[in-house]
Amino acid sequence: MGSSPMEVQQRSYWRCSKQDFFPEESFQSWSAYTTALSQTHLRVKDRFTSRSSDSAELGELRGRSENDMKRCLNWWDLTWFGFGSVIGAGIFVLTGQEAHNHAGPAIVLSYVASGVSAMLSVLCYTEFAVEIPVAGGSFAYLRVELGDFAAFIAAGNLLLESIIGGAAVARAWTSYFATLIGRTSNSLRIKTNLSKDFNMLDPIAVTVLLIAGVITMISTRKTSYFNWVASVINTVVILFVIVAGFMHANTQNLTPFAPYGAEGVFRAAAIVYFAYGGFDNIATMAEETKNPSRDIPLGLLGSMSIITGIYCLMALSLTMMQKYTQIDTNAAYSVAFQAVGMNWAKYLVALGALKGMTTVLLVGSLGQARYTTHIARTHIIPPLFALVHPKTGTPIYANLLITLSSACIAFFSSLDVLSSLLSISTLFIFAMMASALLVRRYYVSGVTTRSEGVKLVMFMTIIVAASAGTSAYWGLRPGGWVGYTVTVPMWVVGTAGIQLLLKKQRTPKVWGVPMVPWLPSLSIATNLFLMGSLGSQAFVRFGICTVLMLLYYVFFSVHTTYDMAHKAKEVEDGGYVATKQSLQPN
């Protein structure tokens, strides 16, 4: 299957033929495509029940990029990438926005709630990244444990998250740059007569995205060096914000502590979850990590533990400096320092925020391109985007796809529209990841009996239903408690059922999540709960995006992945037959 090494070497990286976009049998002619469409229901069923394997993700799929990515990263690089990918627009912009609109001074509790949920997800990601160190991250993990269709849903959300995440950070970059040069946050945008939330055009955000994309295309190692320097500068600014903020603290600003009640705290927690987003990009760098089993746990868990503490201290310092009703929703920290008489400090904070958001864009561009590369290796999107450049060792086509798409969205969409949609997509993926970890520990194809498989499905359904029920009840009756007497015991029964009635089928080789099944089950519950705390508009937008993804799947991806899977099977069977024949006596 595929080209020989000599043929691959002779082919130019820069190419753009029909075969590079749709090489599959179903797209070779209109008659082949119409035949494929007529078999859609059968192909969907086939893909729904199909699962990949660790060896396929690590071997065959990586070969479809034609060139390998360079193993040049260690735990130190990953730790700083953790800082660079997470600390940016979320803490500097969303803290002020959510403290003002939903949580008040209790925004610190919102960061605690989001941090706990994020750390549970980090544990799940770390185990998978150590066991399956490929560029696909959560997409590859879900493809192995939950199957092709679940992986497609993940792929759609990951691409959505990548494009929207970059756009959101770039928009925030423009706001802080305007503050740095002494102008209002929207002054550098072009006002138009388009509908609200889409009427402020942002050419600066587009420019910043393009520059970040070009840097990450050139070299992963050089991007790491740049990230080190920028992250160190950002850390100094963060320490200044915390110390200076507490020096100008006024405890009276903490009253009332939770003006919008618990509902506001969790609504804010769901949105500021965006501030923790990005750590999953570290998992995508496993293919470029020298020693994944050691470096990834150190880099991921170490950086996220420190970041959670930093976020809580920064949120508290802001709400003690300034009354929550007076906090600026676009450049909160800069304006807060100006309000306490430290006019010069707002420039330092704006510079630090710009440094932070720049590294978020850089690491985001790096990780998102690797997600895209592995997705393209499966032919869910055209395989052209899977190609790795032979000299740079980076996936340039994947970088271009994400960067240009993000730039288009950043040009006209406001931050609040982007952040709510991004949060729901991120939480959804993390809930799927926790589910996949339970499947990985308790189900092995060909080993687990049918009755045990049915029990696992039943208990996981109870966990998801109880978690969704808790979330729904919270949304409908924030002050109620009766519903929890049903949903919480259901969750306990589902989790305890897995622990007591099912035998673990797989033990991690190097590093694993502790307290399984309780911690993964809790991760499912917290992610679904935070999803339910988002507004209805976020679900409407998420629903529209999901429908568009499914249409793409029906008309394209189900056929491309079906053809590739069956082509691989034919080659495998053919190799088996050839081997068997060669062993026959003459």
N, C-alpha and C positions, 0 to 999 in steps of 0.2 A: 504494500500500500504506500502511496506517496512517491516522491522523487528520490532518486539515489543521492548520496552525499555529493557526488560530482556534479549532478544536475542542479542541485540546490546551490552549490558554490558558483556555478556559471550564471545563474539567474540574477538579474539586477534587483536590488531592494526596492528601487523606485519603479513601480509598475502599477497599472490601473486597467486591467482587462476584465471582461465579463467573468472569466474563470477565477479571478481573484476575489470577486464578490459572490458569485453563485456557481461554484463548481459542481454542485450536487446534481444527481441524475434527474431529479424532479424539475429542474429549471433549465434543462438543455433544449427544450422546445415547448411550444404552447400546448401541444397534445400531451406531452409528459406532465406538464403542470396541471392541466385539467384532470388527468387521470389521478394525480396525487390529491387534488382537491376532493375528488369523489371518494377517496379513501380516508378522509380527514378523521372521521369518528374512530376508525380502526387504529389509525396512527396515534391519535391522542391516547387511546387506551394502552397502546404499546409503550408510549413514553411515560405514561402515568405509573406504570408498574416497573419501569426499568430503573436500575440503580448502577452507579459507577463503582469503582473500587479504588483503594489507596494506590495500588500499583499502576492502574490506568492513569490516574491523575498525575502521578510522579514520573511516569515513563512516556507512554504513547502521546498523551496530550502535549507535554512539554516539547516533544519533537516537532509538533506542527508549527512552532514559531521559527523553525529553520536554524536559528542561532540561539545559544544559551545566554541568559543574563549573567553578568559578572558577579561572582561571590566576593564581595568587598566590604561587608558590614559586620560589626561585632556588637556586643551588648551595649557598649558605650555609645555607639552610633544610634542604636535603637532607642536608648533612654532619651537622648536628646531629640530624636525624631518624635518620641512620645510627647515631649514638651512642645516641640514645634508644631505638631499636628493638632494639638488640643487647645493650647492657650492662645486665644485670638479674639475674634469678633464676639464669641459667646460671652466671655466674662466681661469684656470692656463695653459691650453694647447691650446685650440682653439683660444683664443685671439691672441696669437703670430702667430699661423698658418694663420689666416684669415687677420690679419693686414699686414703680409708679402706678402701673395699671392693675396688678392682681394681688401681690403678696405684702407690700409694705416692708417694714423691717424684717418680717418673717421670711424674707427671701433667702436668708441663711439656712432656714429649715428646708426650703425648696432645693437648695444645693446639696444638703445632706441626703434628702430622699433620692434625688437624681444620682448622687454619688454612690449610694448603696446599690441601686439598680445597675449602674454602669460597672461597678466592681464585680458584681455577679456575672455580668456579660463578659468582662475581661477574663475571668477564670475559665469560662467556656471556650473563648477564643484561644487562650493560651494552650489548653490541652490539644485542641485541634491543630494549631499551628506547629506544635512540636511533633505530632503524629503524622501530619500531612503537610510538609513544608513546601507549598507551591504558591505561585503568585495569585491564585484565584481566591484566596481567603475564604470568607463565608460561602461564596458561591460553590467552590470546590467541596467544602465540607457538607453542605446540604445536598449536593449531587450524589455524594457517596451514601449518606444516611437516609435521606428522605426521598430521593429519586429525582428524575429529570424534570418532571413538571414543577415540583416544589423549587428546584434550582432555577427554573425559568422565572418563576414569580420573584425569587430572590434577585435574579439578574436584572429584571426590570426595575426593581426598587433600588438596587445598587447603582445602576446607571442614572436613575432619577436623583438619588442621593448625591452622586458625584457631581452631576451637572448643577443641581440647585445649591449644593453646599459651596461650590466654588463661586457661584453667582452671589450668594448671600454674603460671603466674606469680602468679596470685591466691592460690593455696595457699601459695606461698613468701612472699608479702607478709604473710600472717597470722603465719607463723613468725618473721619478723624484727620484726614489730610487737610480738609477745609478748616478744621479747628486749629490745626498746627500753624496755619498761615494767617490766623486771626479772623476767619470769616465764619458765617453760620453754616451749619451742617449740610444744608441743601443748596448752598450758594453756587457750587460748582456743577450742579446738574442743570439740564435744560428743561424748563417747564413747558408742557404741551397741553392740548385740550383733550387728551385721551382720558379714559375713565380713571377714577381714584385708585391709587396704589400702582398704577401703570403709567402715570403722566409725567414722571420725572426721569428723563433720559440721562444716562450716566456713561459718557465716553471714557472717563478716567478708569472706571471699573474694567472696561473692556481692555484698555491698554495694560493695566496691571496683570490681568489674567494672561494675556499674550506673552508678557515678559517672563512670568513665572513658568509658563509652559515651555518656553524656549530653553530656559536654564535647566529644567529637569530632563529635557530631551538630550542635552549635551553629554551629561555624565551623572550617574548616581553618586559616585564618590565625591565629586566636586559640589554637588548639591548638599551632601552631608557636611562638608567643611563650611559652606555658607550658612547652613542651619545651626551649626555649633556657635559661630560668632553671633548671629542674630539672636539665638536663644539665650546666650549669656547676657547680652545687653538687655533683653526683655526681662530676664530674672532680676537684674539690678533694679529696673524700673518697678517691678512688682513688689520687691522688698521696700522700695521707697514709698509706694502707694500705701502699703499696709502700715508701716511705721508712722509716716506723716499723717495718715488718716486717723489713727488712734490718738496721735498727739493733739489733733483738733476735734476730738470726739466730744459729743454732747449727748449724754444718756437720755435727755428729754426727747431727743429725736426718735428714740425707740418706742415712744408711746403715741398712739396705740401700736402694739407689736404686730398684731395680725388684723388689720382693719377690714379685710375682706373675708376673714374666717379661714377655716381649714380648706374650704373649696378653692379660695384664691391661692393658698400655699401650693396645693397639688396642681392647679392649673398652671401656675408659674413653673413648678417642677417639671411638668411635661414639656414646656417650651425651652427652659434653660438646659434641658437634656442635650440640646444642640451644642452647648458648651463642652460637653464631654465627648461629643462625636469626633471621630478622627482617629481614635486609638486603633480601630480596626484596620487602618491603613498599615500599621506596623506588621500585622499578620501577613499582609500581601507581600512583604519584603523578605519572607522566609526563603524564597528561592535565591536571594542575593546575600543571605546570611551565612557566615563561615561555619558556625556551630549552632544550628537552630535549637537543639534540645537544651542548651545552656543559655544562649543569648536571648531568646524570645521571652522566657519567663522573667529573667532579670530586667529586660528592657520594658516589657509591658506592665508587669505588676509594680515594679519600682516606680516608674514615672507616674502611673495613675494614682498610686497611694499618696504621693507628694502633692499631685495636682488637686486632689479632693480637698486636702487641708488648705492649700493656697486659695482655692475658690471660696471656701467658707470665711476665711479671714478677710479676703477682699470685699466680699458682699457685706460683711459686718462693718468694716471700716467706712464704706460708702454710706450706709444708712445711719451711721452715727455722726457722720460729718454734716449731712444735709437731711432735712425733713423729706420723707418719701414723696410728698405732694409737689415738692419743688425740684425733684431730680429730673434732669434733662434726659429724654428717652433716646437721643441719638449719640451724645458724647457725654455720658454721665460723669465720669471721673474728672475730665478736664473742667467741666462747668462747676463741679462740686469744689474743687480746689480754688477756683476763681471766687466762689462764694465765701470761702473762709479767709480770703485775703492773700492767697498764694498764687497770684496771677501768673508768675513765671512757671509754676509747677504744671499748669495745664499744658504747656508746650512739651515738657518732659514726658508727661503722661501720654499725650497724643503721639509723640515720637515712639514711646514704648509700645503703644497699642498698634502703631503702624508696623513696627518690627515684628510683633506677635502675629498680626494678620498676614504679613508677608510670608513668614515661615509656615503658617497654616496653609496658605495657597501653594507654597512649594511642596510641602510634604503631601498635601492633598492631591496635587497634580501627579506626584510620584506614585502614590498608592492607588489612586483611581485609575490610572493608566494600566496598572498591573491587574486590577480587577477586570478591566475591559479586555486586556490581552487574553486572560484565561477564558473569559466568556466567549471570545472569538475563536479560541481553539476548539470549542465544542460546536462551532458553526451556528450558535444562536443568533449571533450577528455575523456579518461577512468575515471570512477568515483573513482578509487583508489586514484587519486590525490586530491580528495575533502576531504579526511578523516583528521580530527583534532585529534591530540594525546590527550588522556584523562588526562594525568598528566601535560604536558607542555602547553597545550592549543594552540599549534602551528601546522600548516599544514606541517608536516615533509616531506611527499611524494612530495608535490608541491615544497617545497624548494629544494629537491634533483633534481627534473626534471629541474628546471631553472638553478641551480648552475652547474650541470654537463654539460648541453648544452652550457652554457656560457663559461665554461672552455675549451670545445672543440673548440669553435670559437676563443677564445682569444689566443689559442696556436699558431695560424698561421696567423691571419688576422690583417692588419695594421690599425691604428686609422683613417686615412683619408677615407678608404673604409667603415669603420663602421659608422663614424659620418654622412656622407651624406645619407646613407641608413636609419639610425636612425631618422634623421631630417624629411625625407619625410613621414615616417611611423607615427611619432608623429603629424606632421601638419595635416595629413589626419584624424587621430582620433579626433583631436581638432575641425576640420571643421564639422565632423559628430556630435560632441557633441553640437555645437552651433545650428545645424539644429534640433537636438532632443529637445532642449529647446524651440524653436519656436513651434514645434509640441505639446509639453507638455502644453504650454500656450493657444494654439488656437484649440486644437483637443482633445475631450474626446469621446471615443467609446460609442455609444448609446445615446449620447447627441447632438453632432455636426451633423447637417444635411448634406446630401450628397452634396448639392450645395456648402455649406461652405467648406466642405472637398476638393472639386474640386478646389475652389478658392485658398485655402491654398497651394495645390500642385502646381497650376499654378504660384502663386507669388513666392514660394520657388524655382521653376525651373528657373524663371527669375533672382532671386538673384544669384543662383549658376552659371547660364550661363553667366551673366554679370561679375561676379567675375573671372570665368575661362577665359573669353574673355579679361579682363584687364590683367590678368597674361600672357596669350599667346601673346598679343600685346606687352607687355613689353619685353618678351623674344625674339620676332622677330624683333622689332624696338625700342630699348631702348631710342633713341633720339626723337622718334616720338610723336605726340600728337593728331592726327586726330582720331585715333581709340577710344581714351578716351571720345570723344564727343558723342560716341554711347554707350559705355559700362557703363560709370559712370551714365548717366541719366537712363539707364535701371535698374541699381542697386537701384537707388532712387525710381523709379516707383514701383519695386517689393516690397521694404520695406514699402513705403508709402501705397501701396495697402493693405498690411496686417493690418497696423494700422488703416486705414480709413474704410475699407470695411469688416473687420472681427471682431467679438466680442470675447473677451477673455473668454475662457471656464474654466480656472482654475486660482486661485490666491494662491500664496505660503502661507503656514500656518504660517511660522516663519520668514524666510529670503528669499528674491528674488532678481534677477538681476534687476537693475534699467533701465529705458529707453528701455523697450522692445516694439517693435521688433528691434530698431536701433542698440543697442550694440551687440546682437547675430548676426544680419545680418553683422555688421562690422567685427565681429570675423570670420565669414565665408570668407569674402572678404580678410582679411589680411592673414589668413592661406593659402588660395589658391594662393594668390599673392606670398607669400614666397616659396610655393612649386614650382611655376613656375620659381623662381630664381635659383633653383638648376640645376646642370648640367645634361646632357642627360644620363650619366652613372648611376646616381642615379635612374632615371626612368626605365632604362633597368633592373637594379637589382630588383627594386620594382615590376616591371611587372613579372619577373621570379618568385619571391616569391609569388605573387598573384595567378599565374597560379598553382603553387604547392599547395597553400591553397585550391583552387577550386577543384582540383583533389581529395584532401583528403576529402573535403565536399561531393562530389558526391559518393565516394566509402564508406565513413564511417559516417560522422557527420549527414548528412541529415537523415540517417536511425536510428541512435541512438536517436537523438532528436525527430524524428517522433514517434518512439515507446514509448518513455517516456511521451510525450505529450498526446498520445492517451490512454496510460495506466492510467495516472492521470485522464483523462476525464471519463474513464470507472468506476474508483473507485468513482469519484464524483457523476456520474449518479446513480451508484449502491447505494451509501449512500442516495441519494435523494429518490430513489424508496423505500428503506428500511424504511426511516423515514415516507414516505407517507403511507406505508402499516401499520406501527405501530400506525398511527393515525386513521386507519379505526375502526369503532365500531365492537365489537365482535358479 
